Amino acid sequence: MLLAINANNTNVKFAIYDGEQVIGQWRIATDPARTADEYAVWLTHLMALKDLTPGNVTDSIVAIVVPQALFEIKVLCRTYFGCNPWVIGEGDVNLGIRVLIDRPEEAGADRLVNAVAGHALYGGPLIVVDFGTGTTFDIVDEDGSYIGGVIAPGINLSVEALHVAAAKLPRIAIERPAHVIGKGTVEAMKSGVYWGYVGLIEGLIARIKTEHGRDDMKVLVTGGLAPLFADATEVFDAVDPDLTMKGLLIIHHRNSASENL
């Protein structure tokens, strides 16, 4: 079985795959100070609820954008699961795509994994919109090459900044309001946050398509908040909240197959 780990700025997500089937998925808040022992106690207890043990895991793969957490996650894989993890961005991992940007080493691991999964599962050219700590728009050409993207502040960051910077504005939940015009402060904030992001998405996608010269580009949305925005606009062709984990599985298959040749 494969242990796939996606560590982003907000959460670390773990998934166990038996072949193509996901057996269990769990997430924990990202904390660079968390030790391998702490991860192990938490994760093995959750695995046990599905009758899984560390001995079931034979391989692991990691995508991480928090460098301070990488060492302990590697220790977790080696010490408790008995396998040396594949790490996206390290020299021995072949993504199977070209990264055609000025500084390829700057591309976030999760964004590259999304590009791999998006093209493999949906084809190209493609725009992948990921609702994470930042809202990212990643562009994949017809051949599957990653050619660049856009990074905007994540919706949760925007909500928190609005609350912190304005003394009389409360902290609000992110949800779709019944009306665009709010009749009170909270309703107005919810509308601005939600429909403002819809406008951001629609505007950037239109500009990306124009600049790329392909109006037929598919638009795929992923991330934890993807379902909340899925039916708010007609620009999305597909919604896949687990795209990154699927990408890790695809990359593992590619590398393990080449290793066994």
C-alpha positions in Angstrom: 0.0 0.0 0.0 1.1 3.6 -0.7 1.1 6.4 1.9 0.6 9.7 0.1 1.3 13.0 2.0 0.4 16.5 0.8 1.8 19.1 3.3 0.6 22.6 2.5 0.5 25.8 4.5 -2.8 25.1 6.2 -3.1 21.3 6.5 -1.1 18.1 6.1 -3.2 15.5 4.3 -2.5 11.8 4.4 -4.0 9.0 2.3 -3.5 5.3 2.1 -3.9 3.7 -1.4 -4.3 0.0 -2.1 -3.7 0.0 -5.8 -6.0 2.7 -7.3 -8.4 2.6 -4.3 -8.1 5.0 -1.5 -8.5 3.2 1.8 -8.4 6.2 4.2 -7.8 9.9 4.2 -7.0 12.1 7.2 -5.7 15.7 7.7 -4.1 17.6 10.5 -3.2 21.3 10.9 0.2 22.2 9.6 2.7 22.8 12.4 6.4 22.9 11.4 7.3 22.1 15.0 5.4 18.8 15.0 7.7 15.8 15.4 7.6 12.5 13.6 6.6 10.8 16.8 3.6 13.1 17.1 2.6 12.4 13.6 2.9 8.7 14.2 0.8 8.6 17.3 -2.0 10.5 15.6 -1.9 8.8 12.2 -1.5 5.2 13.4 -4.5 5.6 15.8 -6.7 6.8 12.9 -5.4 4.0 10.6 -6.3 1.4 13.3 -9.9 2.5 13.0 -9.8 1.1 9.5 -7.9 -2.0 10.5 -4.6 -0.7 9.0 -1.2 -0.9 10.5 2.2 0.7 9.5 3.2 -2.7 8.3 0.6 -2.4 5.5 2.5 0.5 4.0 5.2 -0.5 1.5 6.0 2.9 -0.1 5.4 6.6 0.4 5.4 9.8 -1.6 5.4 13.4 -0.4 4.5 16.9 -1.8 5.4 19.7 0.6 5.5 23.5 0.4 6.6 23.9 4.1 10.3 23.1 4.0 10.6 23.3 7.8 8.3 20.2 8.1 10.0 18.0 5.5 12.7 16.5 7.8 10.1 15.2 10.4 7.8 13.8 7.6 10.8 12.0 6.1 11.6 10.6 9.6 8.0 9.5 10.0 8.1 7.5 6.7 11.5 5.9 7.4 11.1 5.2 11.1 7.4 4.2 11.4 6.6 3.0 7.9 9.9 1.5 6.9 10.2 3.2 3.6 12.2 6.1 2.1 9.7 8.5 0.6 9.7 9.9 -2.9 9.6 13.7 -2.5 8.3 16.0 -5.3 11.0 18.4 -6.3 13.9 16.2 -5.4 16.1 15.1 -8.3 15.1 11.4 -8.4 11.4 12.0 -8.9 10.2 12.2 -12.5 7.0 14.2 -12.9 6.5 13.1 -16.5 5.9 16.7 -17.6 8.1 19.7 -18.6 8.1 22.8 -16.3 8.4 25.7 -18.7 8.8 28.7 -16.4 11.7 31.0 -15.8 12.7 29.4 -12.5 11.3 25.8 -12.4 12.6 25.3 -8.8 10.2 28.0 -7.6 7.1 26.1 -8.6 5.2 24.8 -5.6 5.1 21.0 -5.4 1.4 20.9 -5.0 0.9 23.0 -8.1 3.1 20.7 -10.2 1.3 17.6 -8.8 -2.1 19.2 -9.8 -0.7 19.9 -13.3 0.3 16.2 -13.6 -3.1 14.9 -12.4 -5.1 17.5 -14.3 -3.6 16.6 -17.7 -3.6 12.9 -17.0 -7.2 12.8 -16.0 -8.8 15.6 -18.0 -6.4 16.4 -20.9 -5.3 19.9 -22.0 -5.0 22.7 -22.4 -6.1 23.2 -18.9 -6.5 25.8 -16.1 -6.4 24.3 -12.6 -7.9 26.5 -9.9 -6.9 25.5 -6.4 -8.6 26.9 -3.3 -5.9 26.7 -0.7 -4.0 29.1 1.5 -3.6 31.0 -1.7 -6.0 30.7 -4.6 -3.8 29.5 -7.5 -4.5 29.3 -11.2 -2.1 26.9 -13.0 -1.8 26.6 -16.7 -1.1 23.3 -18.5 -0.7 23.2 -22.3 -2.0 20.6 -24.7 1.1 18.5 -24.3 0.9 18.5 -20.5 3.7 21.0 -19.9 3.3 23.4 -16.9 3.7 26.9 -18.4 2.9 29.2 -15.5 0.1 30.5 -13.4 -1.4 33.1 -11.1 -1.4 33.3 -7.3 -4.0 35.3 -5.4 -4.7 35.6 -1.7 -6.7 32.7 -0.4 -10.3 33.3 0.6 -9.6 32.5 4.2 -6.7 35.0 4.3 -9.0 37.7 2.9 -11.7 37.1 5.5 -9.1 37.2 8.3 -7.5 40.3 6.9 -10.9 42.1 6.7 -11.6 41.2 10.3 -8.2 42.2 11.7 -7.8 45.4 9.7 -11.3 46.8 10.3 -12.1 47.2 14.0 -15.9 47.0 13.6 -16.1 44.1 11.2 -16.6 40.6 12.7 -15.0 37.4 11.7 -17.4 35.6 9.4 -18.0 32.1 8.0 -17.5 31.5 4.3 -20.8 30.6 2.7 -22.9 31.5 -0.3 -25.2 34.3 0.6 -28.8 34.4 -0.6 -28.5 37.8 -2.1 -25.7 39.9 -3.6 -26.9 43.1 -1.9 -26.5 42.6 1.9 -29.0 44.2 4.2 -26.6 44.2 7.1 -22.9 44.2 7.8 -22.4 40.4 8.0 -24.5 39.8 4.9 -22.6 42.5 3.0 -19.3 41.0 4.1 -20.4 37.5 3.1 -21.5 38.7 -0.3 -18.3 40.7 -0.9 -16.1 37.7 0.0 -18.1 35.1 -1.9 -19.2 36.9 -5.0 -15.9 38.9 -5.0 -14.1 35.6 -5.4 -16.4 34.4 -8.1 -15.7 37.7 -10.0 -11.9 37.1 -9.4 -12.2 33.6 -10.8 -14.2 34.5 -13.8 -12.1 37.6 -14.7 -8.8 35.8 -14.4 -9.9 32.7 -16.3 -11.2 35.0 -19.2 -7.8 36.8 -19.3 -5.8 33.6 -19.2 -7.8 32.2 -22.1 -7.3 35.3 -24.1 -3.6 35.5 -23.4 -3.1 31.8 -24.1 -5.2 32.1 -27.3 -7.3 29.1 -26.5 -11.0 29.7 -25.6 -11.5 26.0 -25.4 -9.2 25.5 -22.3 -10.8 23.3 -19.7 -11.1 24.7 -16.2 -10.7 22.3 -13.3 -11.3 23.3 -9.7 -9.8 21.6 -6.6 -9.1 22.3 -2.9 -11.2 22.0 0.2 -13.5 24.9 -0.7 -14.1 23.8 -4.3 -17.6 22.3 -3.7 -18.7 25.7 -2.2 -18.0 27.5 -5.5 -18.7 24.6 -7.9 -22.2 25.8 -9.0 -21.6 29.5 -8.5 -20.2 30.1 -12.0 -20.4 28.4 -15.4 -16.7 28.6 -16.1 -15.8 25.3 -14.3 -15.8 22.2 -16.4 -15.0 19.8 -13.6 -14.6 19.8 -9.8 -12.1 17.4 -8.2 -11.4 18.1 -4.5 -8.9 15.2 -4.3 -6.8 16.2 -7.4 -3.5 16.6 -5.5 -3.7 13.2 -3.9 -4.6 11.6 -7.2 -1.6 13.3 -8.7 0.7 11.8 -6.1 -0.6 8.4 -6.9 0.0 9.0 -10.7 3.5 10.2 -10.1 4.3 7.3 -7.8 3.1 4.8 -10.5 5.3 6.5 -13.1 8.4 6.4 -10.9 7.9 2.9 -9.5 7.3 1.6 -13.0 10.5 3.1 -14.4 12.4 1.9 -11.3 11.4 -1.7 -12.0 12.4 -1.6 -15.7 
